[in-house]
Amino acid sequence: MIRLTNLADYAVVVMTAAARVPGERLSAARVAEVTAIPAPTVAKLMGTLARAELLVASRGVAGGFALARAPAEISIAAIVEAVDGPIALTNCLSGEAHECAIEGQCGVRGHWGPINAAVRAALSAVTLADLLKPAAKPGLAPVALPAEMTP
Protein backbone atom coordinates (compact mmCIF):
# COMPACT_ATOMS: atom_id res chain seq x y z
CA MET A 1 0.00 0.00 0.00
CA ILE A 2 1.27 3.45 -0.90
CA ARG A 3 0.61 5.98 1.84
CA LEU A 4 1.38 9.58 2.68
CA THR A 5 3.24 10.15 5.90
CA ASN A 6 1.10 11.16 8.87
CA LEU A 7 2.66 14.63 8.75
CA ALA A 8 1.73 15.11 5.09
CA ASP A 9 -1.81 13.91 5.81
CA TYR A 10 -2.07 16.26 8.80
CA ALA A 11 -0.66 19.13 6.69
CA VAL A 12 -3.52 18.72 4.21
CA VAL A 13 -6.00 18.75 7.11
CA VAL A 14 -4.38 21.90 8.57
CA MET A 15 -4.43 23.67 5.20
CA THR A 16 -8.04 22.69 4.65
CA ALA A 17 -8.95 24.13 8.07
CA ALA A 18 -7.29 27.41 7.07
CA ALA A 19 -9.08 27.37 3.69
CA ARG A 20 -12.46 27.08 5.41
CA VAL A 21 -12.01 30.57 6.91
CA PRO A 22 -10.56 32.68 4.07
CA GLY A 23 -8.90 35.88 5.17
CA GLU A 24 -8.89 34.94 8.85
CA ARG A 25 -5.75 34.40 10.85
CA LEU A 26 -5.70 31.19 12.85
CA SER A 27 -3.53 30.26 15.78
CA ALA A 28 -2.00 26.80 16.00
CA ALA A 29 -4.09 26.25 19.14
CA ARG A 30 -7.31 27.02 17.27
CA VAL A 31 -6.39 24.73 14.36
CA ALA A 32 -5.52 21.98 16.83
CA GLU A 33 -8.92 22.46 18.46
CA VAL A 34 -10.90 22.20 15.21
CA THR A 35 -8.85 19.38 13.68
CA ALA A 36 -8.09 17.25 16.79
CA ILE A 37 -4.43 17.14 15.74
CA PRO A 38 -2.08 17.63 18.72
CA ALA A 39 -1.12 21.31 19.16
CA PRO A 40 2.68 20.72 18.99
CA THR A 41 2.23 18.91 15.67
CA VAL A 42 0.02 21.70 14.29
CA ALA A 43 2.54 24.34 15.37
CA LYS A 44 5.37 22.44 13.68
CA LEU A 45 3.35 21.95 10.49
CA MET A 46 2.22 25.57 10.33
CA GLY A 47 5.84 26.69 10.59
CA THR A 48 6.85 24.28 7.84
CA LEU A 49 3.97 25.39 5.62
CA ALA A 50 4.84 29.05 6.22
CA ARG A 51 8.47 28.40 5.22
CA ALA A 52 7.13 26.78 2.03
CA GLU A 53 5.11 30.00 1.42
CA LEU A 54 1.77 28.18 1.60
CA LEU A 55 0.81 30.02 4.80
CA VAL A 56 1.63 33.55 5.90
CA ALA A 57 2.57 34.04 9.54
CA SER A 58 1.90 37.23 11.49
CA ARG A 59 3.06 37.98 15.01
CA GLY A 60 1.30 39.94 17.69
CA VAL A 61 -2.11 40.09 19.32
CA ALA A 62 -3.96 39.76 16.02
CA GLY A 63 -1.34 37.37 14.66
CA GLY A 64 -1.64 33.84 13.42
CA PHE A 65 -1.51 32.02 10.13
CA ALA A 66 -3.51 32.52 6.93
CA LEU A 67 -3.35 31.04 3.46
CA ALA A 68 -0.70 32.65 1.27
CA ARG A 69 -2.85 32.19 -1.85
CA ALA A 70 -6.42 31.36 -2.76
CA PRO A 71 -7.44 27.72 -2.08
CA ALA A 72 -7.78 27.09 -5.84
CA GLU A 73 -4.10 28.02 -6.26
CA ILE A 74 -2.72 25.56 -3.69
CA SER A 75 -2.39 21.96 -4.85
CA ILE A 76 -2.22 18.89 -2.67
CA ALA A 77 1.13 18.12 -4.33
CA ALA A 78 2.53 21.44 -3.05
CA ILE A 79 1.41 20.63 0.49
CA VAL A 80 2.81 17.09 0.43
CA GLU A 81 6.12 18.27 -1.02
CA ALA A 82 6.39 21.05 1.58
CA VAL A 83 6.32 18.41 4.32
CA ASP A 84 7.80 15.27 2.73
CA GLY A 85 9.97 16.64 -0.07
CA PRO A 86 9.70 15.60 -3.73
CA ILE A 87 7.12 12.94 -4.52
CA ALA A 88 8.93 9.68 -5.22
CA LEU A 89 7.44 6.23 -4.78
CA THR A 90 10.78 4.45 -4.59
CA ASN A 91 14.07 5.25 -2.89
CA CYS A 92 16.06 4.91 -6.12
CA LEU A 93 14.59 8.16 -7.46
CA SER A 94 14.09 10.04 -4.21
CA GLY A 95 17.31 12.00 -4.61
CA GLU A 96 18.62 10.67 -1.29
CA ALA A 97 21.66 8.44 -0.94
CA HIS A 98 20.65 4.82 -0.54
CA GLU A 99 21.89 1.33 -1.01
CA CYS A 100 20.03 -1.02 -3.29
CA ALA A 101 21.05 -4.64 -3.60
CA ILE A 102 19.78 -4.90 -7.18
CA GLU A 103 20.67 -1.47 -8.55
CA GLY A 104 23.14 -2.86 -11.11
CA GLN A 105 20.63 -5.36 -12.51
CA CYS A 106 17.36 -3.49 -12.00
CA GLY A 107 15.24 -3.45 -15.14
CA VAL A 108 12.55 -1.11 -13.85
CA ARG A 109 14.44 1.82 -12.32
CA GLY A 110 14.13 3.88 -15.49
CA HIS A 111 10.36 3.47 -15.49
CA TRP A 112 9.75 4.99 -12.07
CA GLY A 113 10.25 8.56 -13.32
CA PRO A 114 7.08 8.61 -15.45
CA ILE A 115 5.16 6.82 -12.70
CA ASN A 116 6.26 9.41 -10.14
CA ALA A 117 5.33 12.17 -12.58
CA ALA A 118 1.84 10.69 -13.00
CA VAL A 119 1.31 10.51 -9.23
CA ARG A 120 2.55 14.08 -8.82
CA ALA A 121 0.27 15.24 -11.67
CA ALA A 122 -2.71 13.59 -9.99
CA LEU A 123 -1.93 15.33 -6.68
CA SER A 124 -1.30 18.61 -8.51
CA ALA A 125 -4.72 18.40 -10.14
CA VAL A 126 -6.46 18.49 -6.75
CA THR A 127 -6.54 21.82 -4.89
CA LEU A 128 -7.65 22.96 -1.47
CA ALA A 129 -10.73 24.42 -3.15
CA ASP A 130 -11.62 20.90 -4.32
CA LEU A 131 -11.35 19.62 -0.75
CA LEU A 132 -13.83 22.23 0.45
CA LYS A 133 -16.53 20.71 -1.74
CA PRO A 134 -18.61 17.78 -0.47
CA ALA A 135 -16.84 14.46 -1.02
CA ALA A 136 -18.03 12.28 -3.88
CA LYS A 137 -19.44 8.90 -2.97
CA PRO A 138 -16.86 6.11 -3.39
CA GLY A 139 -16.85 4.53 -6.82
CA LEU A 140 -18.79 7.33 -8.53
CA ALA A 141 -16.04 9.73 -9.51
CA PRO A 142 -13.90 8.46 -12.42
CA VAL A 143 -10.20 9.21 -12.33
CA ALA A 144 -8.76 10.68 -15.50
CA LEU A 145 -5.39 9.22 -16.39
CA PRO A 146 -2.75 11.30 -18.16
CA ALA A 147 -2.77 10.73 -21.94
CA GLU A 148 0.52 8.83 -21.85
CA MET A 149 -1.00 6.27 -19.48
CA THR A 150 -4.22 5.51 -21.36
CA PRO A 151 -4.33 2.27 -23.38
Secondary structure, DSSP 8 states (H G I E B T S, - for coil): -----HHHHHHHHHHHHHHTSTT--B-HHHHHHHH---HHHHHHHHHHHHHTTSEEEE-STT-EEEESS-GGG-BHHHHHHHHH-S--SSGGGSSS----TTTTT-SSGGGHHHHHHHHHHHHHT-BHHHHHS----TTTS-----GGG--
